[in-house]
Amino acid sequence: MFAARSAARIASRAVPAPLPAQRSAGPIRFLRSTADNSPPPSQPAHTPEPAHPAPSSAADPPPRATQTGATPSAESVPPLSSQPPAVAAADAPSPADPAPSAASSSASQVPPVNALSERQNSLAEAFLDLHPDVAPRSEDERRGGSQFPGDKTGAKARGAGKSSIEKKRALLVRAAAGATVAGLAWAVYDLGKDWESEEEQKKMFARSDDKQAIDEAQEGGWMGWWGRVKIRVADHLDYLNKPAWDPLLPPPLPEPHYRPYTLVIDLEDMLTHDKWDLEHGWRTAKRPGADYFLAYMSQFYEIVLFTTLPSYLAIPLVEQIDPYGAYVPWKLFKEATRYKNNTHIKDLSYLNRPLERTVILDTDATRFQLQPDNGIALQPWHGSKGDAVANELVAMIPFLEALAIKGVKDVRPVIKHYEGKHIPTAYMEAEARAKREMLEKWEQAQKDNSVKGWIGSLFGGLTKGTIRDAPPETDVEKVRKTAQKLYLDEQKYWRDNAETINQQIEEDKQRQLREMSTSLAGMMGLKPPSPAPPAPAQ
């Protein structure tokens, strides 16, 4: 009821009051039309005319789109329906009044209660829709999101309205993009440039397992550039799998400790073997002849102990094998290996030693898979005694010493020659054959010497058994005799001076413990234990 009375009051204010009879009133113009367009019965001559009379129904065009997109024309505005009789009677004019005017007739029509909820537009919106000067919105305007004419779209002219921070940010972005492009160009050049030295080329070829890239790098030109890029990129991407440091060893020792050849030997199942039993628990056995092998071969090779065990497990074993550090100057542990192909590999290219004079002995061929021509795989030793496997390490001595004595320039072709063979047996056969051939030539030379040979045969009984009649020795045999003598002399020296050497080692340990008191461990309260007092003299 409140909504209906409000609508009635608005309609009564919109209609002007009736003029006196002596003044003629003009036609009244309504903003809305009712369902019944016939004039009131009291004023047939003053029929309200619409502002824009619509053409006949036969030629009506389709409803045009409006500014608000809701009311296409005046005919679509819902008519005003009358209220119940009680309300109409209350608002009707008195009987004494003359004939009702058009304004009073229209004011008596009150809109229904739900007119506000069912209406499509307000009067102002309907006026805008019907006004000829208001153009309808186009599809582009509706799609663009503009609600009314004059709304701002937020677009800015190019270069207009930029703050100093935005300009600095744009400049920084361009500078960063330029630096990135320049860095990529320099990286491509640096990866594909020529090798700085022959040592770098050998090292990179040894570390790479891409045979195609190695072949391309050796061709030269654009293919060589592309091959170098691939090799160097693979080397950089393998950073996390590389050994802890590069190179693993310092430069070779000077004379008289210098050895031209390097022998890399394994620890577990090569020199030692760990076993466990219920009675003794864990025990470590040392291979028969391991001491002799290391002491004798240290005269020809720079021995490097390279194991895949952690240092805290391997160091106690190494100290038992070489207590004075006289035979094994270098020890490498698990952190020095290279993780590749799901295994720990001993990459010889990180040793800082020429590969053409490096030999590695191991029980697993996959550990030297990057340099297979430098490696010799032996059967693992499992703690046995007196069998062929236990003696195989000592049986390798003649072959290894022959490589060093003869001064082989590249050991890799020689090792490749014995591939698939039992090297100790095959080499002993080759050495015996060479010895036999040399003796045959010497005997033939003794017989074919015409005059000297006849005189020698005539007085053979006088000179028989002298040095001149003794069979000659090979170069390996001569050097072997000297090396055996040096080994015996050295072992005698260690035995005669063992007490003095052990005393010096103990004094050095005590000195290091005393220095710990002023170190970081001493500052933290971790003082070394005090030495035991000397025993009283009896």
NORVENMO-V820070 format. One record per helix or strand of 3 or more residues. SS is the DSSP state (H for helix, E for strand). FROM is the first residue (numbers start at 1). TO is the last residue. If there is no record, write none. Layout:
{{SS/FROM/TO} {SS/FROM/TO}}
This chain:
{{H/2/14} {H/57/59} {H/74/76} {H/85/91} {H/102/107} {H/115/118} {H/123/130} {H/139/144} {H/164/192} {H/198/207} {H/211/219} {H/221/237} {H/239/241} {E/261/265} {E/272/277} {E/281/286} {H/290/297} {E/301/306} {H/311/321} {E/330/332} {H/334/336} {E/338/340} {E/343/345} {H/348/350} {H/355/357} {E/358/362} {H/365/374} {E/375/377} {H/388/395} {H/397/405} {H/411/417} {H/423/448} {H/450/458} {H/460/463} {H/467/469} {H/475/496} {H/498/518} {H/520/523}}
